[in-house]
Amino acid sequence: MGQEPIHGRGSQSNPGNRFEKAAYHPDPDADEPQTPRPLTQLLPDRSRSIIAHNDSPDIGFKSGVNPYRGCEHGCIYCYARPTHEYLGFSAGLDFESKILVKHEAPELLRAELLSPRWQPQVIGMSGVTDCYQPIERQFQLTRRCLAVLAEFRNPVALITKNHLVTRDLDLLTQLAAFQAVTVSISITSLDADLMRIMEPRTSIPQRRLAAIQKLSSAGIPVCVLVAPVIPGLTDHEMPAIIAAAAQVGARYAAYQPVRLPLGVADLFEQWLSIHLPDRKTKVMERIRGMRHGKLNDCNFFDRMSGEGIFAEQIDGLFRIACRQAGITSGGPELSTQHFRRPLQAGDQLDLFEGS
């Protein structure tokens, strides 16, 4: 008998941490209970800075803000899962159930933008984990960070799978007035049943399309991000996804093939074995066909597009779909020319003293 799925979670296990020498392995002959459905635990993150920097040539921004570590959305394919191992946790169930919260994120962001060392540039939000995951309703850290960015008029590129982004339409509109915001809504599939098991705590596809419509109607530049594209499972949906997004106002489109770094490959293969065993061989072989016979390719640029016939087919399908839908690939150019540092109390006092 196969393993019973853990409902409401993407990962179906909690594999060992690659940095830990000791690991627990259950006795297959013992009468041990199955892995229980874990409850979400919220843990404080004591980080003393909030803007992370990268020098990757294939990422569209050099600076990013992530108010949370770990992601309750539970997307089984998430390339960020291995980052939880740096914290001593597992990339499996721990990643989606042990969420670290950066309670001081807005204050840290404001302090860093006030520093003369900060050079105005686009900040990406959700470059690692989704800044609109369910706990954002409670903590509103993303909203408060957006308020800081709007105050400074610093451009931001948001990526999310959650309709909750529409809550912050007032702040997004303020940023849009200065060409300082773009929102990418990620849609992997239009099949709600597939999303329920692959991305268990995200907004359903119809809600994501509704978010695109609401944002675009308010003048926010919206990109539909068809990501990840999973060959043999979701690749055939690309034209329908782009057409549906264009119909509700998306102005731009982008895509990215699935990436399975480190332990994510094993988690994804286990997920296929439990939920879609009849498609497992086809999907895994097609991923290998795009990654030089491996399940992951870490080389810059190649990792974002893949190689080989299946990668070429996906790219061709994307370009045709964009042309038919009348949508532009890529995204808008954001502006830093309106960036400002608000006057502080001491600065205002100096002005009066000099008059």
N, C-alpha and C positions, 0 to 999 in steps of 0.2 A: 504493500500500500504506500502511495506517495505521501509526502508531507502535506499536512493541511495548511492552507494559506493563512497568514496572519492578517485579518481584515483591518483596513485603515492604515496599513503601513506598506511602503514599497519594498524595503528589504525584508527578507524572510529569515534572517539569521544575524548573529553578532560575531563575525569572525574575529580572530585574534589581531591584536595590534602588531604591525610589522616591526615596531621598535621595542616591543616587550619580549624578553627571553622566555618568560613563563606564560603558558596558555592552558586553558581548561578544555579538555576534550571529553565529551560524555561517552560513557561506556555503551556501545551499541547493543550489548546483551542485557544491560540493566533496565529495569522498569522505571525509567526516569520520566517526569512530566515533560510535555512539549514546551518549547519556548513560549512563555505567556505573552499576551499583547501588552507591550510596555506603555506605561503612562508617560506623558510629557513632563519632563523636569526642567525648570527654569533656573539657571545658575548665573550668578553675577560675574561679569567680565571686568577685570580691573585695569584694562589697557589704559595707558597714559597718553596715547595719541590715537587719532582716528583716521587720518588720511594715509592710505597705503600706496606705495609707489611701485611701478613695474617698468622694466625696460624691454618688454617683449615687442618685437617689431610687427607682430601680427595681431595686436590688440589695439583697438581704436582710441584708447585713452591711456594716459600715463599715471593717473591718480584715481583712486577709488575709495569709496566709503561703504562699509558693511556694518550696520548697527547690530547684527546678530551673527553668531557663529553656530553652524548647524542649521538645518532647515526642516521644519515640520511638514512641508509639502511632501517630502518622502519620494521624490522622483527617483526611480530605481537606477537610472543611467547617470545620475548627477556626477560630473567630473570633479566636483568639490568634496566628495565624500572623504578622500584620503586626508584632507586637511584636519579632520577630527583626530586623526592618529597623533598629530603633533601635541594634542592636549591630553594624551593618554587614553583616549576612547577608541571605540571601534568605528570603522567606516560603515558598518551595517546599521542595525537598529539604533545604536547610540547616536549616530549622526542626525537622525530625525526625531529622537526623543529626548536627548540631552542638549538643550539649547542654551547657549551662553548669550547673555544680554548685556550690551554695553550701555548701561544706564546714563552715563555721562557723555554720550556721543554728541549731542547738540552743543554742549558747552565746550567740549574739546575741539569741535569743528570751528566754532566761532573764534576760539583763541588762535587756531592755526591760520585762519584766513586773515586775522588781524595782524599777524606777524609780517614784518617787511620782507621776510625771506620767502613768503608765498608769492609765486608768480602766477597770475590768473591763467587758468586752463580748465578744460572740461574735466569734470569729476564724474566717474561712472558709479552708479549705485546698482547693486545686485551683480557685480562682477564675480562674486563668489557664491553668496547665498541670497535668496530672494528677500528684498527689504520690505515686501508686503506679505510675508508669510502670516499665518493666522494670529500669532501673538502680537503683531503690530496693532491690532484693534485695541489691545489692552495698554501697550506702552507708548504708542504714537511717537516712537523715536524717529522714524522716517519722516513723518510730518514735521517734527520739530527741526530736523536737519534741513528739510526743504525751506522752512521759514528762514533759517540762517542764510541759505544760499540765495533766497529771494532778496533778503536784506542787503547782501553784498553784490547781487546781480551776477553771481558766478555761475557759468553754464554747467548744466548737469544732464547726463544721459541715463535715463532710467530703463531698467529691464525687469519685467515681471510676468507672472502667470496669473495674477490675482486681480479680480474686479475691484478690490479695495483701493486701487490707485485712483479711482474716480472720486473718492472722498476728498482728495487734496486738489480738486480742480481749481479752487481759488488761488492757491499758491502757484500751481502750474501755469495758470493764466498770467499771473504777474511776471513769471520768468519768460513766458512766450512773447510778451510785449517787448522784450529786449533780445529776442532771438537767442535765448539762453536755456532752452529745454527741448528735449525730444524723448518720447516714450516708445519703447519697443515692447509689444505684447507678444509673448512667445506662445505659439500654437503648434503642438506636436501632431495632433490628430483631431478630426471632427467627430470621432467615435467616442461618445461619452462612456460607454461600457469599457472600452480599452483604457481610457483616461482614469477610470475609477480604480483600476488595479496598477497602472503604470505611474500615475501621478496622483495618488489617492487623496491628498488634501489641498489640491489646487482648485481654482474656479473651473467649472465645466466649460467646454468649448463655447457654448452659446453665451455664457456670461462674459467670456473674453471678447467675443465679437461685439457684445453690448458695450463693453468698456471702450473698444476702438471707436464705436459710433459716438459715444458721449464725449470722449476726448476730442475727436476730430471736429465734432460740431461746435466745440468751444474754441477752435482755432489752434489746438495743440498738434504739432507735427507727430504723426504716429507711424511707426514702422511695424509691419507684421514680421515676426521672426519665426520662420519655420525651422524650429530647432528643438531637439536634434532630429535630423532625418535618419530614420532607421531602415536601412535597405532590407527588403523582404518583409517589412512589417508596416511602415508608414509612408514610404517613399512615393507610392502611387497616389497619395492624397494631396501632394503638393499643389497641383493646379486648382483643386477645389478649395484648399485653404486660402490661397492667394486671391482667388476670385471672390470668395466670401468676404475676406477682409477689405478688398478694394470696394466692394459694394457698400460697405458701411463706413467708408471714409479713409481707410489707410492710404497714405501717399507714397510709402516706401515699403520695400520688402528685402529680406535677407534670409540666408539659410546657413546651416552648419550640420555636417554629418555627425553622427554619434561618436563620442570619444569615450574610451573605456580604460582610463589609466589605472595602473596598479591593481588593487583589490576590487575595483569596480567591475572588472571583467568577470570575476568569479561570482559576484553578487548578481550581475545581470544574467549570467548563464543559469544560475540557480533559479532566478525568477522565471525565466523562460521554461525551465523544466517543470515548474509547479503550475504556471498559468497557461502557457502556450506550448506544450511539449511537441505538438505536431509541426510547429514552425521553427523550433530551436535550431535544427541543423542548417536550414536554409539561411536564417538570419545570421548565425555565427559565421558561416562560410562566406557570405557576402560582405560582412564586415572585414574579414581577413582579406578578401579580394580588394578592398579599398586601402588596406594598411600593410601592403608588402608581405602578406601572409601572416601578419600578427593581428592582435586585437587592438593595438594602440600604436600610434606613431607620434613621438614627442618632437619631431623636427618642426621648427617654425614654418608657418604657412601650410605645409603638408597636413599638419594636424587639423587645420581648419577647413580643408577641402577634400582631402583624400586623394588617392591615385588610382589609375586603372579604369577599366571599362565601366564599372558601376558608378564611380565618381563622375565620369564624363557624362553618363546617362542622367544622373541627378542634376548636374550643372546645366545640361541642355534643357531638361524639363523645367528647371527654374526659369531660365531665360525666356522660353516659349510662354510659360504661364504668366510672367510679368508683362510680356508684350501683349498677350491676349487680354489681360485685365487692365491694361493701360496704367501700369504702376511702375515706379522707378526703383531700380535696385540700389541698395546703399542707404543713405540717409542725408539729412540736411547738414550744412555747415553751421556750427554754433559760433557765437561771437563772444569775445572777451572785452570788447571795447567799452562796454557800459559798466565794467567792474568798478566798485567803489568800496572804500573802507569807511563805515559810519563814524562820525565824530564821537569820541568818548567824553565823559564828564570832565576830565582834565584838559582835553583839547578845547572844549567850550570855554572853560575858565581862562585859558591862555588867550583866547580871542578877546575877551572882555578886558583883560589886563593890558593888552596891547593897543586898545582903542583910546 
